Amino acid sequence: MLTATLTARWHALTAPLLPDAARREAELTRLAAAYDAPERHYHTLQHLENLLNRVGAHPLQDPVVVELAVWFH
């Protein structure tokens, strides 16, 4: 299930990159559906949220690139 935390994090990350809110929301919906697919047993939305929390705990040279990589892995 897509949480409010993931939704807020997605919009904070992508707003500067994709100003069109409708397109951002559509991409988030597409990603959430992929992570929620029945054949996904490990790479789920919970896994995504766990990774994003870990990423936020470390200093990064380019946090935007790393966070995008996590979302699209």
Contact map, one row per residue, 1 for C-alpha under 8 A:
1110000000000000000000000000000100010000000010000000000000000000000000000
1111011000000000000000000000000100000000000010000000000000000000000000000
1111111000000000000000000000000000000000000000000000000000000000000000000
0111111100000000000000000000000000000000000000000000000000000000000000000
0011111110000000000000000000000000000000000000000000000000000000000000000
0111111111000000000000000000000000000000000000001000000000000000000000000
0111111111100000000000000001000000000000000000000000000000000000000000000
0001111111110000000000000000000000000000000000000000000000000000000000000
0000111111111000000000000000000000000000000000000000000000000000000000000
0000011111111100000000000001000000000000000000000000000000000000000000000
0000001111111110000000010000000000000000000000000000000000000000000000000
0000000111111111000000000000000000000000000000000000000000000000000000000
0000000011111111100000000000000000000000000000000000000000000001001000000
0000000001111111111000010000000000000000000000000000000000000000000000000
0000000000111111111110010000000000000000000000000000000000000000000000000
0000000000011111111000000000000000000000000000000000000000000000000000000
0000000000001111111000000000000000000000000000000000000000000000000000000
0000000000000111111110110000000000000000000000000000000000000000000000000
0000000000000111111110010000000000000000000000000000000000000000000000000
0000000000000010011111110000000000000000000000000000000000000000000000000
0000000000000010011111111000000000000000000000000000000000000000000000000
0000000000000000000111111100000000000000000000000000000000000000000000000
0000000000000000010111111110000000000000000000000000000000000000000000000
0000000000100110011111111111000000000000000000000000000000000000000000000
0000000000000000000011111111100000000000000000000000000000000000000000000
0000000000000000000001111111110000000000000000000000000000000000000000000
0000000000000000000000111111111000000000000000000000000000000000000000000
0000001001000000000000011111111100000000000000000000000000000000000000000
0000000000000000000000001111111110000000000000000000000000000000000000000
0000000000000000000000000111111111000000000000000000000000000000000000000
0000000000000000000000000011111111100000000000000000000000000000000000010
1100000000000000000000000001111111110000000010000000000000000000000000000
0000000000000000000000000000111111111000000000000000000000000000000000000
0000000000000000000000000000011111111000000000000000000000000000000000000
0000000000000000000000000000001111111001001110000000000000000000000000000
1000000000000000000000000000000111111101000110000000000000000000000000000
0000000000000000000000000000000011111111000000000000000000000000000000000
0000000000000000000000000000000000011111100000000000000000000000000000000
0000000000000000000000000000000000001111100000000000000000000000000000000
0000000000000000000000000000000000111111111100000000000000000000000000000
0000000000000000000000000000000000000111111100000000000000000000000000000
0000000000000000000000000000000000000001111100100000000000000000000000000
0000000000000000000000000000000000100001111111110000000000000000000000000
0000000000000000000000000000000000110001111111110000000000000000000000000
1100000000000000000000000000000100110000001111111000000000000000000000000
0000000000000000000000000000000000000000001111111100000000000000000000000
0000000000000000000000000000000000000000011111111110000000000000000000000
0000000000000000000000000000000000000000001111111111000000000000000001100
0000010000000000000000000000000000000000000011111111100000000000000000000
0000000000000000000000000000000000000000000001111111110000000000000000000
0000000000000000000000000000000000000000000000111111111000000000000001000
0000000000000000000000000000000000000000000000011111111100000000001001000
0000000000000000000000000000000000000000000000001111111110000000000000000
0000000000000000000000000000000000000000000000000111111111000000000000000
0000000000000000000000000000000000000000000000000011111111000000011000000
0000000000000000000000000000000000000000000000000001111111100000000000000
0000000000000000000000000000000000000000000000000000111111100000000000000
0000000000000000000000000000000000000000000000000000011111110000000000000
0000000000000000000000000000000000000000000000000000000111111000000000000
0000000000000000000000000000000000000000000000000000000001111110000000000
0000000000000000000000000000000000000000000000000000000000111110000000000
0000000000000000000000000000000000000000000000000000000000011111110000000
0000000000000000000000000000000000000000000000000000000000011111111000000
0000000000001000000000000000000000000000000000000000000000000111111100000
0000000000000000000000000000000000000000000000000000000000000111111110000
0000000000000000000000000000000000000000000000000000001000000111111111000
0000000000001000000000000000000000000000000000000001001000000011111111100
0000000000000000000000000000000000000000000000000000000000000001111111110
0000000000000000000000000000000000000000000000000000000000000000111111111
0000000000000000000000000000000000000000000000010011000000000000011111111
0000000000000000000000000000000000000000000000010000000000000000001111111
0000000000000000000000000000001000000000000000000000000000000000000111111
0000000000000000000000000000000000000000000000000000000000000000000011111
